[in-house]
Amino acid sequence: HFPGKVKSIIWLFMTGGPSQVDTWDYKPELQQRDGQALAGADTKTGFFDTSGKCLKSPFAWKQHGQSGTWVSDLFPHLSRHVDKMAFIHSMHLRQNNHAPASLELMCGTNRPGLPSLGSWLTYGLGSENQNLPSFVVLHDTRPRGDDQIWSAGFLPKTYQALTLAAGRREAIDNLARDARQNDGQQRAQLALLRELNQEHASARPTQGDLAARIDSYELAYRMQMAAPEALDITRESEATHKMYGMDNPECATFSRQCLIGRRLVERGVRFVQIFAGKGVGGDGSVGDVPWDCHSDLETNHRSCGMHTDQPAAALLADLEARGLLESTLVVWGGEFGRTSDSQGAKGRDHNPNGFTIWLAGAGVKGGVHYGATDDFGYRAVTNKVHVNDLHATLLHLAGLNHQKLTYRFNGRDFRLTDVGGQVVDAILA
């Protein structure tokens, strides 16, 4: 391995699969051929049948920044930051439904039981703050794929994510000390518990989960002081709250999550994954897949944009102002894209064959565009980037050689990128 430019990653996960041709991948040909047959369309590409006829984007497009990046009007705030972003327009993967695609995107394969990107990253880098977990997931509604997509798999459970749900009464369940105990009593209880657990573990040397269980008690004790402070956004100024959109009911939940994400990386958390959740799809779409627009694309994506645009832009601006963008990488993307032909009442189906993800911050060039889909945004055709390539690139930015980051399990060495993966050098600064 080698010195990396990235100390922390924040992944803004656009659950449900945003449409590339309505967000970041402008296709004039699609606009001109609305309602005409889409040449080469496979009506079975997605999860349901599609019409095979072009559906133009209902949104207005403009060029932004010195890079002249085309952005739809869904993102009036994020469009100001395009010169910080490295766009990959040729992402593709194999799975075409939410849970398996999310699993493939985060674990490199759709097979359950394998470690996720966040777990591999923290396994490779360790923690910068012994009083906080190194991997944190923030969600409103649990996404499809559930905890499999942030699982530590066969890695030691020390690398399992801590999940924080926006709707909980308390930020972290069961963290506070019993009111009947003082600190000394709790410390003595933990010391006894550790002694008993170590005695139990010494007779079972192959059971790695026991060591992780012991460590979890110690971490929970240290978190009793550190975690409430890290999650307390009342310590932030009114101006910061407004910048993130905390005063706007359309985006208040995602705003809070993005602000907490910044506070966590500021305190040394390695990997923060924030899922856009319920309250997004104004068309009544299912809350755990808000960008899923099988019908009424315009209402759905307009609502999703309002929910995520201002908080995500504020996160970039805030990280930059604090000097954190030099060591933090922000990733924006969902589990797949959408079809260029229509489905139902002006909707789009799932499309894993070509979609856009962008990265901003540490180690990447700003205002660059890598790869391309065809003239209709239907398939990746130039410089195709598989999820294994994306993972190899993210690990490289963190100073980890994806081919050497391995863990032996069941008689073989596993790695996040399996037997593939090429670093996308063209986007590296």
GURO-490978 format. One record per residue (C-alpha): residue in one letter; chain; x negated, y, z negated. Coordinates in pm, whole numbers. Layout:
  aa  ch    east   north      up
   A   A       X       Y       Z
...
! end
This chain:
  aa  ch    east   north      up
   H   A       0       0       0
   F   A    -102     368      19
   P   A     -14     715    -117
   G   A     340     803     -10
   K   A     505    1140      42
   V   A     839    1027    -102
   K   A     886     987    -476
   S   A    1267     965    -471
   I   A    1544     892    -220
   I   A    1904    1015    -231
   W   A    2131     826      10
   L   A    2461    1002      85
   F   A    2664     700     194
   M   A    2953     800     421
   T   A    3173     504     339
   G   A    3403     379     614
   G   A    3187     461     915
   P   A    3189     819    1050
   S   A    3222     862    1425
   Q   A    2891     955    1584
   V   A    3064    1121    1880
   D   A    3261    1349    1647
   T   A    2977    1449    1416
   W   A    2615    1457    1542
   D   A    2607    1293    1888
   Y   A    2760    1531    2142
   K   A    2873    1366    2466
   P   A    2999    1606    2738
   E   A    3084    1311    2963
   L   A    3325    1177    2703
   Q   A    3492    1518    2681
   Q   A    3538    1536    3058
   R   A    3679    1184    3101
   D   A    3939    1186    2827
   G   A    4205     922    2899
   Q   A    4005     758    3180
   A   A    3880     401    3171
   L   A    3555     363    2978
   A   A    3312     175    3201
   G   A    3166    -129    3028
   A   A    3394    -100    2728
   D   A    3436    -414    2520
   T   A    3776    -388    2357
   K   A    3663    -653    2105
   T   A    3360    -452    1985
   G   A    3537    -340    1670
   F   A    3760    -512    1424
   F   A    4078    -464    1625
   D   A    4152    -426    1995
   T   A    4092     -86    2153
   S   A    4245      73    2463
   G   A    3935      81    2682
   K   A    4014     447    2760
   C   A    3793     740    2667
   L   A    3900     952    2371
   K   A    3737    1294    2364
   S   A    3630    1454    2040
   P   A    3900    1690    1910
   F   A    3638    1907    1739
   A   A    3452    2213    1865
   W   A    3078    2175    1920
   K   A    2798    2433    1900
   Q   A    2421    2433    1902
   H   A    2247    2527    1578
   G   A    1900    2612    1453
   Q   A    1578    2659    1644
   S   A    1609    2295    1750
   G   A    1936    2370    1931
   T   A    2100    2068    1766
   W   A    2461    2007    1868
   V   A    2692    1973    1567
   S   A    3070    1951    1552
   D   A    3263    2206    1348
   L   A    3317    1945    1076
   F   A    2992    2066     918
   P   A    2976    2447     892
   H   A    2741    2419     592
   L   A    2520    2128     696
   S   A    2473    2279    1043
   R   A    2255    2548     880
   H   A    2004    2281     781
   V   A    1957    2093    1111
   D   A    1596    2210    1140
   K   A    1522    2008     826
   M   A    1680    1690     965
   A   A    1533    1403    1165
   F   A    1818    1241    1358
   I   A    1819     876    1462
   H   A    2091     845    1727
   S   A    2021     481    1816
   M   A    2100     296    1495
   H   A    2257     -46    1540
   L   A    2333    -358    1339
   R   A    2518    -687    1382
   Q   A    2822    -670    1155
   N   A    3146    -495    1253
   N   A    3345    -486     928
   H   A    3289    -273     621
   A   A    3165    -516     356
   P   A    2924    -722     570
   A   A    2799    -412     754
   S   A    2736    -228     426
   L   A    2553    -536     301
   E   A    2339    -549     617
   L   A    2265    -177     600
   M   A    2151    -186     238
   C   A    2002    -538     212
   G   A    1881    -599     568
   T   A    2118    -892     614
   N   A    2483    -972     551
   R   A    2397   -1271     331
   P   A    2503   -1206     -29
   G   A    2252   -1254    -308
   L   A    1955   -1067    -159
   P   A    1805    -752    -313
   S   A    1912    -411    -190
   L   A    1692    -128     -66
   G   A    1708      55    -399
   S   A    1598    -254    -589
   W   A    1309    -322    -350
   L   A    1198      40    -375
   T   A    1196      42    -755
   Y   A    1027    -301    -759
   G   A     750    -158    -542
   L   A     710     182    -708
   G   A     813     129   -1069
   S   A     969     404   -1278
   E   A     859     763   -1332
   N   A    1082     803   -1639
   Q   A    1092     525   -1897
   N   A    1404     679   -2054
   L   A    1625     650   -1746
   P   A    1700     369   -1499
   S   A    1504     392   -1176
   F   A    1807     310    -955
   V   A    2147     479   -1000
   V   A    2468     444    -798
   L   A    2738     713    -811
   H   A    3082     632    -673
   D   A    3443     739    -705
   T   A    3612     424    -578
   R   A    3403     106    -555
   P   A    3309      60    -187
   R   A    3362    -253      23
   G   A    3087    -499     -54
   D   A    3105    -392    -418
   D   A    2796    -452    -633
   Q   A    2638    -681    -371
   I   A    2521    -372    -182
   W   A    2324    -241    -480
   S   A    2229    -578    -625
   A   A    1880    -676    -740
   G   A    1948   -1024    -600
   F   A    1669   -1261    -702
   L   A    1443    -975    -817
   P   A    1417    -930   -1194
   K   A    1734    -764   -1320
   T   A    1525    -471   -1442
   Y   A    1566    -345   -1084
   Q   A    1946    -366   -1084
   A   A    2128     -35   -1032
   L   A    2315     148   -1306
   T   A    2657     243   -1168
   L   A    2842     560   -1267
   A   A    3206     598   -1164
   A   A    3343     950   -1129
   G   A    3677     860   -1286
   R   A    3545     718   -1613
   R   A    3627     893   -1938
   E   A    3265     855   -2043
   A   A    2976     887   -1799
   I   A    2820     560   -1917
   D   A    3027     296   -2094
   N   A    2915     166   -2434
   L   A    2601     381   -2449
   A   A    2667     582   -2765
   R   A    2545     440   -3096
   D   A    2805     304   -3334
   A   A    2912     592   -3558
   R   A    2858     371   -3864
   Q   A    2485     341   -3790
   N   A    2200     585   -3820
   D   A    1896     582   -3594
   G   A    1680     384   -3835
   Q   A    1941     112   -3875
   Q   A    1985      81   -3500
   R   A    1608      66   -3447
   A   A    1579    -213   -3706
   Q   A    1866    -402   -3544
   L   A    1702    -377   -3202
   A   A    1368    -494   -3342
   L   A    1533    -803   -3489
   L   A    1725    -865   -3167
   R   A    1404    -835   -2964
   E   A    1224   -1081   -3193
   L   A    1505   -1337   -3163
   N   A    1530   -1291   -2786
   Q   A    1154   -1330   -2740
   E   A    1159   -1649   -2945
   H   A    1444   -1775   -2727
   A   A    1261   -1669   -2407
   S   A     928   -1828   -2506
   A   A    1096   -2169   -2493
   R   A    1231   -2091   -2145
   P   A     939   -1936   -1950
   T   A    1106   -1978   -1610
   Q   A    1412   -1773   -1703
   G   A    1316   -1424   -1587
   D   A    1660   -1283   -1663
   L   A    1589   -1313   -2035
   A   A    1303   -1062   -2014
   A   A    1528    -826   -1820
   R   A    1795    -860   -2089
   I   A    1544    -769   -2360
   D   A    1426    -469   -2158
   S   A    1786    -356   -2102
   Y   A    1847    -322   -2476
   E   A    1536    -107   -2511
   L   A    1629     108   -2210
   A   A    1982     159   -2342
   Y   A    1837     281   -2673
   R   A    1611     532   -2497
   M   A    1895     641   -2269
   Q   A    2109     747   -2565
   M   A    1916    1073   -2571
   A   A    1800    1110   -2210
   A   A    2109    1009   -2010
   P   A    2368    1248   -2161
   E   A    2131    1540   -2099
   A   A    2063    1431   -1739
   L   A    2434    1398   -1663
   D   A    2543    1719   -1837
   I   A    2615    1954   -1548
   T   A    2752    2220   -1786
   R   A    2386    2315   -1831
   E   A    2384    2439   -1471
   S   A    2461    2802   -1386
   E   A    2794    2918   -1251
   A   A    2619    3012    -927
   T   A    2493    2654    -889
   H   A    2842    2515    -951
   K   A    2985    2742    -683
   M   A    2708    2658    -438
   Y   A    2795    2288    -464
   G   A    3170    2359    -440
   M   A    3266    2261    -793
   D   A    3542    2524    -780
   N   A    3691    2372    -464
   P   A    3933    2083    -530
   E   A    3868    1951    -177
   C   A    3511    1860    -264
   A   A    3477    1884    -644
   T   A    3416    1511    -698
   F   A    3144    1478    -437
   S   A    2999    1811    -555
   R   A    2960    1675    -906
   Q   A    2795    1358    -776
   C   A    2547    1550    -558
   L   A    2457    1782    -844
   I   A    2400    1485   -1075
   G   A    2190    1327    -799
   R   A    1963    1630    -797
   R   A    1935    1625   -1177
   L   A    1843    1255   -1169
   V   A    1562    1284    -913
   E   A    1441    1592   -1098
   R   A    1391    1360   -1395
   G   A    1211    1088   -1202
   V   A    1487     849   -1091
   R   A    1359     671    -779
   F   A    1675     589    -585
   V   A    2016     754    -609
   Q   A    2300     627    -392
   I   A    2612     843    -370
   F   A    2924     698    -210
   A   A    3186     930     -62
   G   A    3505     792    -210
   K   A    3877     835    -253
   G   A    4053    1164    -210
   V   A    3886    1209     128
   G   A    4117    1070     391
   G   A    4398    1325     423
   D   A    4582    1090     658
   G   A    4639     845     374
   S   A    4345     622     465
   V   A    4227     371     209
   G   A    4019     544     -58
   D   A    3726     302     -56
   V   A    3661     352     318
   P   A    3746     721     367
   W   A    3582     774     707
   D   A    3774     474     850
   C   A    3986     636    1124
   H   A    4184     368    1308
   S   A    4445     637    1373
   D   A    4463    1016    1348
   L   A    4091    1070    1381
   E   A    4126    1447    1365
   T   A    4305    1461    1028
   N   A    4085    1192     878
   H   A    3748    1336     979
   R   A    3853    1694     904
   S   A    3936    1587     550
   C   A    3613    1388     513
   G   A    3411    1683     637
   M   A    3572    1916     384
   H   A    3496    1666     108
   T   A    3127    1616     189
   D   A    2989    1909     391
   Q   A    2939    2180     129
   P   A    2804    1951    -148
   A   A    2555    1781      87
   A   A    2433    2115     222
   A   A    2401    2253    -131
   L   A    2196    1949    -230
   L   A    1947    2017      50
   A   A    1926    2388     -35
   D   A    1893    2321    -408
   L   A    1621    2060    -364
   E   A    1430    2295    -136
   A   A    1461    2593    -373
   R   A    1322    2385    -661
   G   A    1035    2243    -458
   L   A    1185    1895    -482
   L   A    1243    1847    -109
   E   A     867    1802     -73
   S   A     891    1475    -267
   T   A    1256    1375    -215
   L   A    1410    1222      97
   V   A    1782    1266     164
   V   A    1953    1012     392
   W   A    2301    1065     540
   G   A    2492     781     706
   G   A    2758     513     688
   E   A    2774     142     758
   F   A    2841     183    1134
   G   A    2984     426    1389
   R   A    3308     433    1586
   T   A    3413     337    1938
   S   A    3423     594    2218
   D   A    3753     456    2341
   S   A    4077     506    2154
   Q   A    4266     286    1916
   G   A    4621     330    1796
   A   A    4740     688    1762
   K   A    4420     870    1860
   G   A    4191     676    1632
   R   A    3863     491    1679
   D   A    3761     136    1582
   H   A    3441      15    1415
   N   A    3127      22    1630
   P   A    2795    -122    1505
   N   A    2629     -92    1847
   G   A    2523     272    1831
   F   A    2552     537    1559
   T   A    2366     824    1394
   I   A    2182     854    1064
   W   A    1976    1155     963
   L   A    1692    1200     715
   A   A    1572    1526     560
   G   A    1291    1616     327
   A   A     965    1452     230
   G   A     757    1305     508
   V   A     988    1361     807
   K   A     984    1613    1091
   G   A    1273    1856    1097
   G   A    1485    1925    1403
   V   A    1381    1609    1588
   H   A    1608    1362    1766
   Y   A    1501    1001    1815
   G   A    1677     744    2028
   A   A    1998     785    2222
   T   A    2330     624    2297
   D   A    2472     604    2650
   D   A    2659     894    2814
   F   A    2972     808    2618
   G   A    2808     740    2281
   Y   A    2918     378    2296
   R   A    2591     183    2270
   A   A    2234     258    2167
   V   A    2025     241    2483
   T   A    1698     429    2420
   N   A    1450     359    2138
   K   A    1696     140    1951
   V   A    1652     133    1572
   H   A    1774    -167    1376
   V   A    1834    -147    1004
   N   A    1507    -340     950
   D   A    1325     -58    1129
   L   A    1498     202     913
   H   A    1400      14     597
   A   A    1040     -21     716
   T   A    1032     354     772
   L   A    1178     442     432
   L   A     935     211     252
   H   A     646     355     454
   L   A     743     708     349
   A   A     732     590     -12
   G   A     382     448      39
   L   A     486      83      66
   N   A     385    -154     347
   H   A     708    -338     425
   Q   A     517    -648     536
   K   A     329    -672     207
   L   A     617    -586     -27
   T   A     724    -945     -98
   Y   A     873   -1155    -375
   R   A     843   -1532    -398
   F   A    1174   -1712    -446
   N   A    1273   -2074    -382
   G   A     932   -2155    -238
   R   A     898   -1874      15
   D   A     804   -1507      25
   F   A    1097   -1275      92
   R   A    1084    -914     202
   L   A    1345    -646     268
   T   A    1274    -639     643
   D   A    1283   -1020     678
   V   A    1062   -1103     980
   G   A    1125    -777    1169
   G   A    1095    -407    1116
   Q   A     887    -139    1287
   V   A     813     201    1133
   V   A     971     480    1340
   D   A     652     686    1367
   A   A     809     950    1592
   I   A    1008    1106    1306
   L   A     720    1114    1056
   A   A     557    1445     969
! end
